[in-house]
Amino acid sequence: MMTLTRSRILLSVPAVLFVASLPARAQDDFNGLTASQPTGKSKPAPRDAAGHPDLSGFWKGDRATKPVGNIGKDLPGFKLPLTPAGQAALQFNLTKTIDPESLCIIGGIPRHNASGLPFRVLQNPQSVAFLYFYSYYRLIPTDGRKHTEDPDPSFFGEEIGRWEGDTLVVDSIGFKDEKVWIDENANPHSDALHVVERWTRPDADHIHVETLIEDPKFYTKPFTYQRTWLAGPANQPISEYSCSENNVDRDHLGPGPGPIRPDGTRGYVDLAPLPPPIKPATPVKP
């Protein structure tokens, strides 16, 4: 399925699925991909030369965020307001499509906002860049430009940023409608998807997003998703992620996300116990 080492990550399915299924202590063993809330008083958020909060840094998921990977996290019963067309698209994903990320296809937005993997933000006066563990990036202009009339469809959409006080607003349209899941649980989106993210940094230790998701083809009404990440070490690198390398399970993958637990996360309720560690051989005395 996957091999994890402290120096690199080799995947055949999205790492978030594996990491999210591990106990908290085990999660912390894998390169510190997640964290718990810091103790003590946080320092104020740093600011850039223009006076905006500086979102730059390495950001890790808060281990208390549940369910990870589910875009319906903040909805009653995690139930998305699907239209009949949206319900049909969900059933198609469940029965006919393999998780696009497991085939090394970009997850896009808003799926990345629900991911369990960390990311790095780089901010300058003209743009904000998000660098992901998947070796993907998105570069969001904040130079005052407007959306084009007919953007080419893409996995992240055409993203335009602007500052509203201390909030970075990212408005995205022009999404692909094929080979896409809106989250880890195979929920769909159409080419009518419109995503508005509102990013804030309330203090030095936290970054937060509130996401408005609109898709009149597949959802009866707009809904929201919010999430907070925790600051990691300033010198933490984004590990190399070669999705196709050692992809031994690709030819055996089936459609859909597999089982969904009652808590809204993807995976089995009862994991098979790991075999005991192999004991080192006892040297034979001459």
C-alpha positions in Angstrom: 0.0 0.0 0.0 2.6 2.6 1.0 6.0 2.9 2.4 6.8 5.7 4.8 10.3 6.7 5.9 11.6 9.7 7.7 13.4 10.9 4.6 10.8 10.5 2.0 7.2 9.2 1.3 6.4 6.7 -1.4 2.7 6.4 -2.1 0.2 4.4 -4.0 -2.9 6.0 -2.4 -3.2 9.4 -0.8 -1.1 9.6 2.3 -3.9 11.4 4.2 -6.0 8.2 4.2 -3.2 6.3 5.8 -2.2 9.0 8.3 -5.8 9.7 9.3 -6.4 6.1 10.2 -3.5 5.9 12.6 -3.7 6.5 16.4 -2.5 10.0 17.5 0.8 8.7 18.8 1.5 6.8 15.6 0.6 9.9 13.5 3.1 11.9 15.3 5.8 9.4 14.4 5.5 10.1 10.7 7.6 13.3 10.2 5.3 15.3 12.5 2.5 15.6 9.9 0.0 16.6 12.6 0.2 18.3 16.0 -1.7 19.1 19.1 -2.6 22.6 20.3 0.4 24.5 21.7 0.5 25.3 25.4 1.2 28.9 26.6 0.2 32.2 25.2 0.7 32.7 21.5 2.6 35.7 20.0 0.9 38.1 17.7 0.8 37.2 14.0 3.7 38.7 12.0 2.8 41.3 9.4 4.2 42.1 5.9 5.4 45.5 4.7 1.9 46.4 3.7 0.5 45.6 7.2 -1.3 42.4 6.2 -0.9 39.3 8.4 2.0 37.3 7.0 0.6 33.8 6.3 4.0 32.4 5.5 5.1 29.3 7.3 4.9 25.6 7.6 1.4 24.5 8.6 0.3 21.2 10.2 -3.1 19.8 10.8 -4.6 20.0 14.3 -5.0 16.5 15.5 -8.3 17.5 17.1 -9.8 18.3 13.6 -12.4 15.6 12.9 -13.4 14.2 10.5 -10.4 14.9 8.4 -11.0 14.5 4.7 -14.7 15.1 4.8 -15.9 18.4 3.2 -19.2 17.9 5.2 -17.3 18.2 8.5 -19.4 21.1 9.7 -22.8 19.9 8.5 -25.3 17.9 10.6 -24.6 14.2 10.2 -21.9 15.2 7.6 -24.7 15.2 5.0 -24.2 17.3 2.0 -27.2 19.0 0.3 -27.0 17.1 -3.0 -29.3 17.8 -5.9 -30.6 14.7 -7.8 -27.8 15.3 -10.3 -25.3 15.6 -7.5 -26.6 12.3 -5.9 -26.2 10.6 -9.3 -22.7 12.0 -9.6 -21.9 10.7 -6.1 -23.2 7.2 -7.0 -21.0 7.3 -10.2 -18.0 8.1 -8.1 -18.7 5.4 -5.6 -19.2 2.7 -8.2 -17.3 3.8 -11.3 -14.3 6.0 -10.5 -11.0 5.4 -8.7 -9.9 8.0 -6.3 -8.1 10.5 -8.6 -5.3 11.2 -6.1 -4.5 7.5 -6.0 -3.8 7.8 -9.8 -1.6 10.8 -9.2 -4.2 13.4 -10.4 -4.3 16.7 -8.6 -6.8 16.9 -5.8 -7.5 20.6 -6.2 -9.6 22.9 -4.0 -11.5 22.5 -1.8 -10.2 19.0 -1.4 -6.8 20.1 -0.3 -8.3 22.2 2.5 -9.7 19.0 4.0 -6.4 17.0 3.7 -4.5 15.7 6.6 -1.2 16.6 5.1 0.8 19.8 5.9 1.7 22.6 3.5 3.9 25.7 3.3 2.7 29.3 2.5 5.0 31.8 0.8 3.7 35.4 0.7 4.9 38.5 -1.2 3.2 41.8 -2.2 1.9 40.4 -5.5 0.9 36.8 -4.7 0.5 34.1 -2.2 1.8 30.5 -2.9 0.6 27.3 -1.3 3.2 24.4 -1.6 1.7 21.0 -0.8 3.1 17.7 0.3 1.8 16.2 -2.9 4.5 18.3 -4.8 1.6 20.4 -6.1 1.5 24.2 -5.7 -1.0 27.0 -6.4 0.1 30.6 -7.0 -2.7 33.1 -6.1 -2.3 36.7 -7.5 -3.2 39.5 -5.2 -2.4 42.3 -7.6 -5.9 43.5 -8.2 -6.7 41.5 -11.4 -10.2 40.2 -12.1 -11.4 36.8 -13.4 -11.1 36.2 -17.1 -14.4 35.8 -19.1 -13.8 32.2 -20.0 -11.1 30.6 -17.9 -9.6 27.2 -19.0 -10.9 24.5 -16.6 -8.3 23.4 -14.1 -8.2 21.3 -10.8 -7.6 24.4 -8.6 -9.7 26.7 -10.8 -8.8 30.2 -11.7 -7.9 31.7 -8.3 -7.9 35.5 -7.7 -6.9 36.8 -4.3 -7.5 40.1 -2.5 -7.1 41.5 1.0 -10.1 42.6 3.0 -8.5 44.0 6.1 -6.7 41.2 7.8 -8.4 38.5 5.7 -7.0 37.0 2.4 -10.0 36.3 0.2 -9.4 33.7 -2.6 -12.2 33.5 -5.2 -12.0 30.5 -7.5 -14.0 29.6 -10.6 -13.4 27.6 -13.8 -13.0 24.1 -12.3 -12.7 20.8 -14.2 -15.7 18.5 -13.8 -14.0 15.2 -14.7 -11.6 13.1 -12.6 -12.4 15.2 -9.5 -13.6 14.4 -6.0 -14.5 17.3 -3.7 -13.1 15.4 -0.7 -11.7 12.0 0.4 -15.2 10.5 0.5 -15.9 10.7 -3.3 -18.3 13.6 -3.0 -18.6 15.3 -6.4 -18.5 18.7 -7.9 -19.4 20.1 -11.3 -17.9 22.7 -13.6 -20.3 25.2 -11.9 -18.3 25.0 -8.7 -17.5 28.4 -7.1 -15.2 28.5 -4.0 -14.5 31.5 -1.8 -11.8 31.0 0.9 -11.2 33.4 3.7 -7.8 33.0 5.2 -6.8 34.6 8.5 -3.9 34.3 10.9 -5.2 35.1 14.4 -1.8 34.7 16.1 1.6 33.3 15.3 0.6 29.7 16.0 -2.5 29.4 13.9 -3.9 29.8 10.4 -7.6 29.5 9.7 -9.8 29.2 6.6 -13.5 29.6 6.2 -14.6 28.2 2.8 -17.9 28.9 1.0 -18.7 26.2 -1.5 -21.4 26.9 -4.2 -22.3 24.4 -7.0 -25.9 24.9 -8.1 -25.7 21.8 -10.4 -24.8 19.3 -7.7 -25.8 21.1 -4.4 -29.2 22.6 -3.5 -27.6 25.4 -1.5 -24.2 26.8 -0.6 -22.4 25.3 2.4 -19.3 26.0 4.4 -16.2 24.3 5.6 -13.7 25.7 8.1 -10.4 24.5 9.4 -7.4 25.6 11.6 -3.8 24.5 11.2 -0.9 24.9 13.6 2.5 26.4 13.0 5.3 23.9 12.5 9.1 24.4 12.6 10.1 27.4 10.5 12.8 25.3 8.8 10.6 22.2 8.1 11.0 21.2 4.5 8.2 19.9 2.2 9.2 16.3 1.6 9.6 15.0 -1.9 6.4 13.2 -3.0 6.7 11.1 -6.1 3.2 9.7 -6.5 4.0 7.2 -9.2 7.1 5.7 -7.6 6.5 2.3 -5.9 2.8 2.5 -6.9 2.4 -1.3 -6.5 -1.3 -1.2 -5.9 -2.4 1.0 -8.8 -3.6 -2.0 -11.0 -5.6 -3.4 -8.0 -7.5 -0.3 -7.0 -11.3 -0.4 -7.1 -13.9 2.4 -7.4 -15.1 4.6 -4.6 -13.4 5.5 -1.3 -14.0 2.2 0.5 -15.7 2.1 3.8 -16.7 5.4 5.6 -16.7 5.2 9.4 -19.6 6.5 11.4 -17.5 9.5 12.4 -17.3 10.6 8.8 -13.7 9.5 8.1 -12.5 7.1 5.4 -11.3 3.7 6.6 -12.1 0.6 8.6 -13.6 0.8 12.0 -11.5 -2.0 13.4 -8.0 -2.2 11.9 -6.2 -5.5 11.9 -3.5 -5.5 14.6 0.0 -5.1 13.4 2.2 -8.2 13.6 4.8 -8.1 16.5 8.2 -6.7 15.6 10.8 -9.1 14.4 13.3 -9.9 17.2 16.9 -9.6 16.3 18.6 -13.0 15.9 20.6 -14.2 18.8 24.2 -14.7 17.9 25.3 -18.3 18.0 28.2 -18.9 20.3 31.2 -20.6 18.6 
